[in-house]
Amino acid sequence: MTAPAWVEHAIWWQVYPLGFVGAFPSSEPPRPDQHRLRRLADWFDHAIALGASGIALGPIFASRTHGYDTTDHYRIDPRLGDDADFDYLVAEAHRRGLRVLLDGVFNHVGVDFARYREAAPDWFSGDTFEGHAELVTLNHDNPEVIDYTVDVMAHWLGRGADGWRLDAAYIVPQQFWAATLPRVRERFRDAWFVGELIHGDYAEVVEAATFDSATQYELWKATWSGLNDGNFFELDWALQRHNALLDSFAPMTFVGNHDVTRIASRLERPEHVAHALVILLTVGGVPSVYAGDELGFRGVKEERYGGDDAVRPEFGSPPLELDAFGTQMWALHQFLVGLRRRHPWLHAASTTTVRLQNRHYVYETRNGDDALLVALNIDDEPLRLALSECGAARGEVLGGSAAPPQEVVDTVVVEPHGWRILRPV
């Protein structure tokens, strides 16, 4: 099983629609005739300017609250709009060459789900999702649930979607996915399926469940905690494990999403956001940028009711007025996403450690004959690196925190809390 060829060039701009358009939380729920889903299309040119090739949507189907309590998988959430608004959104995305990824919640449903109101016991396991009484778990052994899931996925792929993120895939039995996804692929061979995994043996689960990809939470955690703790050994260990995953599939990589504290708030030093982004866009995988991170947004997720709201804010109309940090983040994202697009081989690249210390990390990222050198310094002292240490006589500087572009050097000095990307020559 191989992922569709287009995924090799995929860079997602991820959006949580209900928050993005101010539909949740909201003191007065918006009306369907407001067609708020269409507001997302106003931002597609922004996504293009960022360098993204696809829009990864959060939940857009009918629900009572946050979208993960689905009440009808065949209906666009009336707070967002209707089928015509979905068709418009997909058409506007595809007109610009943007793919569209949907968020499918098939582990559990909300208490307003029709089968639950009808008290159809065979449809439910009797459990709730992670103790939330309003989220009832589906019976994944029931053939009717399998058929329903296949039909829902096929319905929206037929309407123009390009793939599915499968919510809470880590808790759904793998045999359920293995019974559903091949049937969907029979009709939509170019569709892409990424499972939300947060723990476990990723490669084993992806193979058993027949996913194309999985969310790379392990690398996300090692990135920010390694930077905060001054411990690049943690990041190096995670990248070694990441290399092993790349032998069988390309994970979906990220430094932010709708479920976690924004990277600009997570990192203790603002200048280290650049290091996190350099890592994201120079290692193998399918990168995703969470809407607002590229503009320097901050937000802390809290473990309480409404604790996600700060990381799921409403966006106005583009362009937004940015402060100095936001302007810097936008330029940095554009440069690094652009570099990624100019080097599409990075999709399947693996990393090799050149120098590893607590606060200095140099790695080579390579795919066949193509390679880049990445030097990260989070120390208060400069990092001096002779290119001969990396098996190269010289290197062309492609970018960095204080780097003359296109300079060819045999030694590079990275200033405190700085970074460089070089191409061996």
C-alpha positions as a Markdown table, in Angstrom:
| # | Residue | x | y | z |
|---|---|---|---|---|
| 1 | Met | 0.0 | 0.0 | 0.0 |
| 2 | Thr | 1.4 | 3.4 | -1.0 |
| 3 | Ala | 0.1 | 6.9 | -0.4 |
| 4 | Pro | -1.2 | 8.9 | -3.4 |
| 5 | Ala | 1.7 | 10.6 | -5.3 |
| 6 | Trp | 0.3 | 14.1 | -4.6 |
| 7 | Val | 1.1 | 13.7 | -0.9 |
| 8 | Glu | 4.8 | 14.0 | -1.6 |
| 9 | His | 4.2 | 17.7 | -2.2 |
| 10 | Ala | 1.6 | 18.3 | 0.5 |
| 11 | Ile | 2.0 | 21.0 | 3.0 |
| 12 | Trp | -1.2 | 21.6 | 5.0 |
| 13 | Trp | -2.6 | 24.8 | 6.4 |
| 14 | Gln | -4.8 | 23.5 | 9.2 |
| 15 | Val | -8.0 | 25.3 | 10.3 |
| 16 | Tyr | -10.6 | 24.7 | 13.0 |
| 17 | Pro | -13.6 | 26.1 | 11.1 |
| 18 | Leu | -16.1 | 26.5 | 14.0 |
| 19 | Gly | -13.7 | 28.8 | 15.9 |
| 20 | Phe | -12.2 | 30.4 | 12.8 |
| 21 | Val | -15.6 | 31.9 | 11.7 |
| 22 | Gly | -16.8 | 32.6 | 15.2 |
| 23 | Ala | -19.5 | 29.9 | 15.3 |
| 24 | Phe | -18.2 | 28.2 | 18.5 |
| 25 | Pro | -18.1 | 29.3 | 21.3 |
| 26 | Ser | -20.8 | 31.9 | 20.6 |
| 27 | Ser | -23.3 | 33.5 | 22.8 |
| 28 | Glu | -25.8 | 33.5 | 19.9 |
| 29 | Pro | -25.4 | 30.6 | 17.5 |
| 30 | Pro | -25.0 | 31.9 | 13.9 |
| 31 | Arg | -27.8 | 31.2 | 11.4 |
| 32 | Pro | -27.4 | 28.9 | 8.4 |
| 33 | Asp | -28.2 | 31.9 | 6.1 |
| 34 | Gln | -25.0 | 33.6 | 7.2 |
| 35 | His | -23.0 | 31.1 | 5.2 |
| 36 | Arg | -20.0 | 31.4 | 7.4 |
| 37 | Leu | -18.1 | 28.5 | 5.9 |
| 38 | Arg | -17.5 | 30.6 | 2.9 |
| 39 | Arg | -15.3 | 32.9 | 5.0 |
| 40 | Leu | -12.6 | 30.3 | 4.9 |
| 41 | Ala | -12.3 | 30.8 | 1.1 |
| 42 | Asp | -11.4 | 34.4 | 1.7 |
| 43 | Trp | -8.2 | 33.1 | 3.3 |
| 44 | Phe | -7.2 | 30.7 | 0.6 |
| 45 | Asp | -4.9 | 33.2 | -1.1 |
| 46 | His | -3.2 | 33.7 | 2.2 |
| 47 | Ala | -2.6 | 29.9 | 2.3 |
| 48 | Ile | -1.2 | 30.1 | -1.2 |
| 49 | Ala | 1.1 | 33.0 | -0.1 |
| 50 | Leu | 2.3 | 30.9 | 2.8 |
| 51 | Gly | 3.2 | 28.1 | 0.4 |
| 52 | Ala | 0.6 | 25.6 | 1.5 |
| 53 | Ser | -0.8 | 23.0 | -1.0 |
| 54 | Gly | -3.8 | 21.9 | 1.0 |
| 55 | Ile | -6.4 | 23.0 | 3.6 |
| 56 | Ala | -6.8 | 20.6 | 6.5 |
| 57 | Leu | -10.3 | 21.3 | 8.0 |
| 58 | Gly | -11.5 | 20.5 | 11.5 |
| 59 | Pro | -15.0 | 19.3 | 12.0 |
| 60 | Ile | -17.6 | 20.8 | 9.7 |
| 61 | Phe | -20.5 | 18.3 | 10.2 |
| 62 | Ala | -23.6 | 18.9 | 12.3 |
| 63 | Ser | -23.0 | 18.9 | 16.0 |
| 64 | Arg | -24.2 | 20.4 | 19.2 |
| 65 | Thr | -21.0 | 22.1 | 20.4 |
| 66 | His | -17.4 | 21.8 | 19.4 |
| 67 | Gly | -17.8 | 19.6 | 16.3 |
| 68 | Tyr | -16.5 | 16.4 | 17.8 |
| 69 | Asp | -19.9 | 15.5 | 19.1 |
| 70 | Thr | -21.3 | 14.7 | 15.6 |
| 71 | Thr | -25.0 | 14.4 | 15.2 |
| 72 | Asp | -25.2 | 13.9 | 11.4 |
| 73 | His | -22.2 | 13.0 | 9.3 |
| 74 | Tyr | -24.2 | 13.8 | 6.1 |
| 75 | Arg | -25.1 | 17.4 | 7.0 |
| 76 | Ile | -22.9 | 20.5 | 7.1 |
| 77 | Asp | -23.1 | 22.1 | 10.6 |
| 78 | Pro | -25.9 | 24.7 | 10.2 |
| 79 | Arg | -23.8 | 27.1 | 12.2 |
| 80 | Leu | -21.4 | 27.0 | 9.2 |
| 81 | Gly | -23.8 | 26.8 | 6.4 |
| 82 | Asp | -25.1 | 24.1 | 4.0 |
| 83 | Asp | -24.1 | 21.8 | 1.2 |
| 84 | Ala | -23.9 | 24.6 | -1.3 |
| 85 | Asp | -21.4 | 26.4 | 1.0 |
| 86 | Phe | -19.3 | 23.2 | 1.1 |
| 87 | Asp | -19.4 | 22.9 | -2.7 |
| 88 | Tyr | -18.3 | 26.5 | -3.0 |
| 89 | Leu | -15.4 | 26.0 | -0.5 |
| 90 | Val | -14.1 | 22.9 | -2.4 |
| 91 | Ala | -14.4 | 24.6 | -5.8 |
| 92 | Glu | -12.5 | 27.7 | -4.5 |
| 93 | Ala | -9.8 | 25.5 | -3.1 |
| 94 | His | -9.4 | 23.3 | -6.1 |
| 95 | Arg | -9.5 | 26.3 | -8.4 |
| 96 | Arg | -6.3 | 27.4 | -6.6 |
| 97 | Gly | -4.7 | 24.0 | -6.7 |
| 98 | Leu | -5.4 | 23.4 | -3.0 |
| 99 | Arg | -6.4 | 19.9 | -1.7 |
| 100 | Val | -9.1 | 19.6 | 1.0 |
| 101 | Leu | -8.7 | 17.2 | 4.0 |
| 102 | Leu | -11.8 | 16.5 | 6.2 |
| 103 | Asp | -11.9 | 15.6 | 9.9 |
| 104 | Gly | -13.9 | 12.5 | 10.5 |
| 105 | Val | -15.1 | 11.5 | 14.0 |
| 106 | Phe | -16.0 | 7.8 | 13.8 |
| 107 | Asn | -15.0 | 6.7 | 17.3 |
| 108 | His | -17.9 | 8.4 | 19.0 |
| 109 | Val | -21.0 | 10.6 | 18.3 |
| 110 | Gly | -23.0 | 13.2 | 20.2 |
| 111 | Val | -26.1 | 12.3 | 22.2 |
| 112 | Asp | -28.3 | 13.9 | 19.4 |
| 113 | Phe | -27.1 | 11.4 | 16.9 |
| 114 | Ala | -30.2 | 9.8 | 15.4 |
| 115 | Arg | -29.4 | 6.2 | 16.2 |
| 116 | Tyr | -28.7 | 7.1 | 19.8 |
| 117 | Arg | -32.0 | 8.9 | 20.2 |
| 118 | Glu | -33.7 | 5.9 | 18.6 |
| 119 | Ala | -32.1 | 3.7 | 21.3 |
| 120 | Ala | -30.4 | 1.4 | 18.8 |
| 121 | Pro | -28.2 | -0.6 | 21.2 |
| 122 | Asp | -26.3 | -2.5 | 18.6 |
| 123 | Trp | -24.8 | 0.7 | 17.4 |
| 124 | Phe | -23.1 | 1.6 | 20.6 |
| 125 | Ser | -20.5 | 0.0 | 22.9 |
| 126 | Gly | -22.0 | 1.3 | 26.2 |
| 127 | Asp | -18.8 | 3.4 | 26.8 |
| 128 | Thr | -18.2 | 7.1 | 26.6 |
| 129 | Phe | -15.1 | 8.8 | 25.0 |
| 130 | Glu | -12.5 | 9.5 | 27.7 |
| 131 | Gly | -15.3 | 9.9 | 30.3 |
| 132 | His | -17.2 | 12.6 | 28.4 |
| 133 | Ala | -20.9 | 11.7 | 29.0 |
| 134 | Glu | -22.0 | 13.6 | 25.9 |
| 135 | Leu | -19.7 | 11.5 | 23.6 |
| 136 | Val | -21.0 | 8.0 | 23.2 |
| 137 | Thr | -18.7 | 5.3 | 21.6 |
| 138 | Leu | -19.8 | 3.5 | 18.5 |
| 139 | Asn | -19.9 | -0.3 | 18.4 |
| 140 | His | -17.1 | -0.9 | 15.9 |
| 141 | Asp | -17.9 | -4.6 | 15.6 |
| 142 | Asn | -21.3 | -3.9 | 14.1 |
| 143 | Pro | -21.3 | -4.3 | 10.3 |
| 144 | Glu | -23.9 | -1.5 | 10.0 |
| 145 | Val | -21.5 | 0.9 | 11.7 |
| 146 | Ile | -18.8 | -0.2 | 9.3 |
| 147 | Asp | -21.1 | 0.3 | 6.3 |
| 148 | Tyr | -22.2 | 3.7 | 7.6 |
| 149 | Thr | -18.6 | 4.9 | 8.0 |
| 150 | Val | -17.7 | 3.7 | 4.5 |
| 151 | Asp | -20.7 | 5.5 | 3.0 |
| 152 | Val | -20.0 | 8.7 | 4.9 |
| 153 | Met | -16.4 | 8.8 | 3.7 |
| 154 | Ala | -17.3 | 8.0 | 0.1 |
| 155 | His | -20.1 | 10.6 | 0.1 |
| 156 | Trp | -17.8 | 13.5 | 0.9 |
| 157 | Leu | -14.9 | 12.2 | -1.3 |
| 158 | Gly | -17.5 | 12.1 | -4.0 |
| 159 | Arg | -18.4 | 15.7 | -3.3 |
| 160 | Gly | -14.7 | 16.8 | -3.8 |
| 161 | Ala | -12.8 | 16.1 | -0.6 |
| 162 | Asp | -9.3 | 14.7 | -1.1 |
| 163 | Gly | -8.8 | 12.8 | 2.1 |
| 164 | Trp | -9.7 | 12.3 | 5.8 |
| 165 | Arg | -8.1 | 12.9 | 9.1 |
| 166 | Leu | -9.5 | 10.1 | 11.4 |
| 167 | Asp | -10.1 | 11.6 | 14.8 |
| 168 | Ala | -9.2 | 9.5 | 17.9 |
| 169 | Ala | -7.9 | 6.7 | 15.7 |
| 170 | Tyr | -5.7 | 5.5 | 18.5 |
| 171 | Ile | -8.7 | 4.2 | 20.5 |
| 172 | Val | -10.7 | 2.7 | 17.6 |
| 173 | Pro | -10.0 | -1.0 | 17.0 |
| 174 | Gln | -7.5 | -1.4 | 14.1 |
| 175 | Gln | -9.6 | -4.1 | 12.5 |
| 176 | Phe | -12.4 | -1.5 | 12.1 |
| 177 | Trp | -10.2 | 0.7 | 9.9 |
| 178 | Ala | -9.0 | -2.3 | 8.0 |
| 179 | Ala | -12.6 | -3.2 | 7.3 |
| 180 | Thr | -13.5 | 0.4 | 6.1 |
| 181 | Leu | -10.6 | 2.1 | 4.4 |
| 182 | Pro | -9.9 | -0.5 | 1.7 |
| 183 | Arg | -13.5 | -0.3 | 0.6 |
| 184 | Val | -13.3 | 3.4 | 0.3 |
| 185 | Arg | -10.1 | 3.2 | -1.6 |
| 186 | Glu | -11.7 | 0.9 | -4.1 |
| 187 | Arg | -13.8 | 3.9 | -5.3 |
| 188 | Phe | -11.3 | 6.7 | -4.5 |
| 189 | Arg | -7.8 | 5.5 | -5.1 |
| 190 | Asp | -6.3 | 9.0 | -4.9 |
| 191 | Ala | -7.7 | 9.7 | -1.4 |
| 192 | Trp | -5.3 | 10.0 | 1.6 |
| 193 | Phe | -6.1 | 8.8 | 5.2 |
| 194 | Val | -4.2 | 10.0 | 8.3 |
| 195 | Gly | -5.0 | 8.5 | 11.7 |
| 196 | Glu | -4.8 | 10.6 | 14.8 |
| 197 | Leu | -2.3 | 8.6 | 16.9 |
| 198 | Ile | -0.8 | 9.9 | 20.2 |
| 199 | His | 1.0 | 6.8 | 21.5 |
| 200 | Gly | 1.9 | 3.2 | 20.7 |
| 201 | Asp | 3.8 | 1.6 | 17.9 |
| 202 | Tyr | 3.0 | 3.9 | 15.1 |
| 203 | Ala | 4.3 | 1.7 | 12.3 |
| 204 | Glu | 2.5 | -1.4 | 13.5 |
| 205 | Val | -0.8 | 0.5 | 13.9 |
| 206 | Val | -0.5 | 2.2 | 10.5 |
| 207 | Glu | 0.0 | -1.1 | 8.8 |
| 208 | Ala | -2.7 | -3.0 | 10.7 |
| 209 | Ala | -5.2 | -0.1 | 10.3 |
| 210 | Thr | -4.2 | 0.5 | 6.6 |
| 211 | Phe | -3.7 | 4.2 | 7.2 |
| 212 | Asp | -1.5 | 6.2 | 4.8 |
| 213 | Ser | -0.1 | 8.3 | 7.7 |
| 214 | Ala | -0.4 | 9.2 | 11.4 |
| 215 | Thr | 0.0 | 12.3 | 13.5 |
| 216 | Gln | 3.6 | 12.5 | 14.8 |
| 217 | Tyr | 3.0 | 13.6 | 18.4 |
| 218 | Glu | 6.3 | 12.1 | 19.6 |
| 219 | Leu | 8.4 | 14.4 | 17.4 |
| 220 | Trp | 6.1 | 17.4 | 18.3 |
| 221 | Lys | 6.8 | 16.8 | 22.0 |
| 222 | Ala | 10.5 | 16.2 | 21.6 |
| 223 | Thr | 10.8 | 19.4 | 19.6 |
| 224 | Trp | 9.4 | 21.9 | 22.1 |
| 225 | Ser | 10.6 | 20.1 | 25.3 |
| 226 | Gly | 14.1 | 19.6 | 23.8 |
| 227 | Leu | 14.3 | 23.4 | 23.1 |
| 228 | Asn | 12.9 | 24.4 | 26.5 |
| 229 | Asp | 15.1 | 22.0 | 28.5 |
| 230 | Gly | 18.2 | 22.6 | 26.5 |
| 231 | Asn | 18.3 | 18.8 | 25.7 |
| 232 | Phe | 18.8 | 18.0 | 22.1 |
| 233 | Phe | 19.4 | 14.4 | 23.0 |
| 234 | Glu | 15.6 | 14.0 | 23.4 |
| 235 | Leu | 15.1 | 15.5 | 19.9 |
| 236 | Asp | 17.8 | 13.3 | 18.4 |
| 237 | Trp | 16.2 | 10.2 | 19.9 |
| 238 | Ala | 12.8 | 11.1 | 18.5 |
| 239 | Leu | 14.4 | 11.8 | 15.0 |
| 240 | Gln | 16.0 | 8.3 | 15.1 |
| 241 | Arg | 12.6 | 6.8 | 15.7 |
| 242 | His | 11.1 | 9.1 | 13.1 |
| 243 | Asn | 13.6 | 7.7 | 10.6 |
| 244 | Ala | 12.4 | 4.2 | 11.3 |
| 245 | Leu | 8.8 | 5.3 | 10.6 |
| 246 | Leu | 9.8 | 6.9 | 7.3 |
| 247 | Asp | 10.9 | 3.4 | 6.1 |
| 248 | Ser | 7.2 | 2.5 | 5.9 |
| 249 | Phe | 5.2 | 5.8 | 5.7 |
| 250 | Ala | 5.5 | 9.6 | 5.9 |
| 251 | Pro | 4.1 | 10.8 | 9.2 |
| 252 | Met | 2.0 | 14.0 | 9.5 |
| 253 | Thr | 4.4 | 16.4 | 11.3 |
| 254 | Phe | 3.5 | 19.6 | 13.1 |
| 255 | Val | 4.5 | 22.0 | 15.8 |
| 256 | Gly | 1.0 | 23.2 | 16.5 |
| 257 | Asn | -2.6 | 22.1 | 16.0 |
| 258 | His | -6.1 | 22.8 | 17.4 |
| 259 | Asp | -5.6 | 20.5 | 20.4 |
| 260 | Val | -2.3 | 21.9 | 21.8 |
| 261 | Thr | -0.8 | 25.1 | 23.2 |
| 262 | Arg | 0.5 | 27.3 | 20.4 |
| 263 | Ile | 4.2 | 26.9 | 19.8 |
| 264 | Ala | 4.8 | 30.7 | 20.5 |
| 265 | Ser | 3.4 | 30.2 | 24.0 |
| 266 | Arg | 4.9 | 26.7 | 24.6 |
| 267 | Leu | 8.5 | 27.8 | 24.0 |
| 268 | Glu | 10.1 | 29.8 | 26.8 |
| 269 | Arg | 12.3 | 31.8 | 24.5 |
| 270 | Pro | 10.5 | 33.5 | 21.5 |
| 271 | Glu | 13.6 | 33.2 | 19.3 |
| 272 | His | 13.4 | 29.4 | 19.5 |
| 273 | Val | 10.2 | 29.3 | 17.6 |
| 274 | Ala | 12.4 | 29.6 | 14.5 |
| 275 | His | 14.3 | 26.4 | 15.6 |
| 276 | Ala | 11.1 | 24.5 | 15.9 |
| 277 | Leu | 10.0 | 25.6 | 12.5 |
| 278 | Val | 13.3 | 24.7 | 10.9 |
| 279 | Ile | 13.0 | 21.2 | 12.3 |
| 280 | Leu | 9.5 | 20.8 | 11.1 |
| 281 | Leu | 10.3 | 21.9 | 7.5 |
| 282 | Thr | 13.7 | 20.1 | 7.1 |
| 283 | Val | 12.8 | 16.6 | 8.2 |
| 284 | Gly | 10.8 | 13.9 | 6.4 |
| 285 | Gly | 7.1 | 13.7 | 6.6 |
| 286 | Val | 3.9 | 15.7 | 5.6 |
| 287 | Pro | 4.1 | 19.1 | 7.4 |
| 288 | Ser | 1.1 | 20.9 | 8.7 |
| 289 | Val | 1.0 | 24.6 | 9.9 |
| 290 | Tyr | -1.8 | 25.5 | 12.2 |
| 291 | Ala | -3.6 | 28.7 | 11.2 |
| 292 | Gly | -2.3 | 31.6 | 13.2 |
| 293 | Asp | 1.1 | 30.1 | 14.0 |
| 294 | Glu | 2.4 | 31.7 | 10.8 |
| 295 | Leu | 1.2 | 35.0 | 12.2 |
| 296 | Gly | 2.8 | 34.7 | 15.6 |
| 297 | Phe | -0.5 | 33.9 | 17.5 |
| 298 | Arg | -0.2 | 32.9 | 21.1 |
| 299 | Gly | -2.6 | 30.7 | 23.0 |
| 300 | Val | -2.5 | 28.3 | 25.9 |
| 301 | Lys | -4.6 | 25.2 | 26.1 |
| 302 | Glu | -6.0 | 24.4 | 29.6 |
| 303 | Glu | -7.5 | 21.2 | 30.9 |
| 304 | Arg | -10.9 | 22.5 | 31.8 |
| 305 | Tyr | -14.3 | 23.1 | 30.1 |
| 306 | Gly | -13.6 | 25.7 | 27.4 |
| 307 | Gly | -9.9 | 25.1 | 27.7 |
| 308 | Asp | -9.4 | 24.9 | 24.0 |
| 309 | Asp | -11.0 | 28.2 | 23.2 |
| 310 | Ala | -7.7 | 30.2 | 23.4 |
| 311 | Val | -6.1 | 28.1 | 20.7 |
| 312 | Arg | -9.2 | 28.2 | 18.5 |
| 313 | Pro | -9.9 | 31.9 | 18.0 |
| 314 | Glu | -12.0 | 33.7 | 15.5 |
| 315 | Phe | -10.2 | 35.2 | 12.5 |
| 316 | Gly | -11.4 | 38.4 | 10.9 |
| 317 | Ser | -11.0 | 39.2 | 7.2 |
| 318 | Pro | -7.5 | 39.1 | 5.7 |
| 319 | Pro | -5.0 | 40.6 | 5.9 |
| 320 | Leu | -4.7 | 41.0 | 9.7 |
| 321 | Glu | -2.6 | 43.7 | 11.3 |
| 322 | Leu | 0.5 | 42.1 | 12.7 |
| 323 | Asp | 2.9 | 43.2 | 15.5 |
| 324 | Ala | 6.6 | 42.9 | 15.1 |
| 325 | Phe | 6.7 | 39.3 | 16.2 |
| 326 | Gly | 3.9 | 38.4 | 13.8 |
| 327 | Thr | 5.6 | 40.1 | 10.9 |
| 328 | Gln | 8.8 | 38.1 | 11.7 |
| 329 | Met | 6.9 | 34.8 | 11.9 |
| 330 | Trp | 5.2 | 35.4 | 8.6 |
| 331 | Ala | 8.4 | 36.1 | 6.8 |
| 332 | Leu | 10.1 | 33.1 | 8.5 |
| 333 | His | 7.2 | 30.7 | 7.6 |
| 334 | Gln | 7.2 | 31.9 | 4.0 |
| 335 | Phe | 10.9 | 31.4 | 3.7 |
| 336 | Leu | 11.0 | 27.9 | 5.2 |
| 337 | Val | 7.8 | 26.6 | 3.5 |
| 338 | Gly | 9.3 | 28.0 | 0.3 |
| 339 | Leu | 12.5 | 26.1 | 0.9 |
| 340 | Arg | 10.5 | 22.9 | 1.6 |
| 341 | Arg | 8.7 | 23.3 | -1.7 |
| 342 | Arg | 11.9 | 23.9 | -3.6 |
| 343 | His | 13.2 | 20.6 | -2.1 |
| 344 | Pro | 10.3 | 18.2 | -2.3 |
| 345 | Trp | 12.7 | 15.3 | -1.8 |
| 346 | Leu | 12.5 | 16.2 | 1.9 |
| 347 | His | 9.2 | 14.4 | 2.1 |
| 348 | Ala | 11.1 | 11.1 | 2.5 |
| 349 | Ala | 14.4 | 12.4 | 3.8 |
| 350 | Ser | 16.0 | 10.8 | 6.9 |
| 351 | Thr | 18.4 | 12.6 | 9.3 |
| 352 | Thr | 21.9 | 11.7 | 10.5 |
| 353 | Thr | 23.5 | 13.3 | 13.5 |
| 354 | Val | 26.7 | 15.3 | 12.9 |
| 355 | Arg | 27.1 | 16.9 | 16.2 |
| 356 | Leu | 25.0 | 16.4 | 19.4 |
| 357 | Gln | 25.3 | 18.3 | 22.6 |
| 358 | Asn | 22.7 | 19.6 | 25.0 |
| 359 | Arg | 22.4 | 23.0 | 23.3 |
| 360 | His | 24.1 | 22.4 | 20.0 |
| 361 | Tyr | 22.6 | 20.1 | 17.3 |
| 362 | Val | 23.8 | 19.6 | 13.7 |
| 363 | Tyr | 22.2 | 17.1 | 11.5 |
| 364 | Glu | 22.2 | 16.1 | 7.8 |
| 365 | Thr | 18.9 | 15.5 | 6.2 |
| 366 | Arg | 19.2 | 13.3 | 3.1 |
| 367 | Asn | 17.3 | 11.5 | 0.4 |
| 368 | Gly | 19.6 | 9.7 | -2.0 |
| 369 | Asp | 22.0 | 12.3 | -3.5 |
| 370 | Asp | 20.1 | 15.3 | -2.2 |
| 371 | Ala | 21.1 | 16.6 | 1.2 |
| 372 | Leu | 21.0 | 19.7 | 3.5 |
| 373 | Leu | 22.9 | 20.5 | 6.7 |
| 374 | Val | 21.0 | 22.0 | 9.6 |
| 375 | Ala | 22.8 | 23.7 | 12.5 |
| 376 | Leu | 20.8 | 24.6 | 15.6 |
| 377 | Asn | 22.3 | 26.6 | 18.5 |
| 378 | Ile | 20.3 | 27.3 | 21.6 |
| 379 | Asp | 23.3 | 28.2 | 23.8 |
| 380 | Asp | 24.6 | 31.6 | 24.9 |
| 381 | Glu | 27.9 | 30.9 | 23.1 |
| 382 | Pro | 28.4 | 30.6 | 19.4 |
| 383 | Leu | 28.5 | 27.3 | 17.6 |
| 384 | Arg | 31.5 | 26.9 | 15.3 |
| 385 | Leu | 31.3 | 24.1 | 12.7 |
| 386 | Ala | 33.9 | 23.0 | 10.1 |
| 387 | Leu | 32.1 | 21.6 | 7.1 |
| 388 | Ser | 34.7 | 18.9 | 7.0 |
| 389 | Glu | 33.0 | 17.4 | 10.1 |
| 390 | Cys | 30.0 | 16.9 | 7.9 |
| 391 | Gly | 31.8 | 15.1 | 5.1 |
| 392 | Ala | 31.7 | 18.1 | 2.9 |
| 393 | Ala | 34.5 | 20.5 | 1.8 |
| 394 | Arg | 32.2 | 23.5 | 1.6 |
| 395 | Gly | 28.6 | 24.4 | 2.0 |
| 396 | Glu | 26.2 | 27.0 | 0.5 |
| 397 | Val | 24.3 | 29.0 | 3.1 |
| 398 | Leu | 20.6 | 28.8 | 2.1 |
| 399 | Gly | 19.3 | 30.7 | 5.2 |
| 400 | Gly | 19.7 | 31.4 | 8.8 |
| 401 | Ser | 19.1 | 33.8 | 11.7 |
| 402 | Ala | 22.0 | 36.0 | 10.6 |
| 403 | Ala | 23.2 | 34.6 | 7.3 |
| 404 | Pro | 24.3 | 36.2 | 4.0 |
| 405 | Pro | 22.3 | 34.2 | 1.4 |
| 406 | Gln | 24.2 | 32.1 | -1.2 |
| 407 | Glu | 27.5 | 32.5 | 0.6 |
| 408 | Val | 29.7 | 29.4 | 0.2 |
| 409 | Val | 31.8 | 28.6 | 3.3 |
| 410 | Asp | 34.1 | 25.9 | 4.6 |
| 411 | Thr | 33.3 | 26.9 | 8.2 |
| 412 | Val | 30.1 | 28.3 | 9.7 |
| 413 | Val | 29.7 | 30.2 | 13.0 |
| 414 | Val | 26.2 | 30.2 | 14.3 |
| 415 | Glu | 25.5 | 33.0 | 16.7 |
| 416 | Pro | 23.9 | 32.3 | 20.2 |
| 417 | His | 20.3 | 31.1 | 19.8 |
| 418 | Gly | 20.7 | 31.1 | 16.0 |
| 419 | Trp | 20.4 | 28.6 | 13.1 |
| 420 | Arg | 21.7 | 27.8 | 9.7 |
| 421 | Ile | 20.6 | 25.7 | 6.7 |
| 422 | Leu | 23.4 | 24.8 | 4.2 |
| 423 | Arg | 23.6 | 22.7 | 1.1 |
| 424 | Pro | 26.9 | 20.7 | 0.8 |
| 425 | Val | 28.8 | 21.5 | -2.3 |
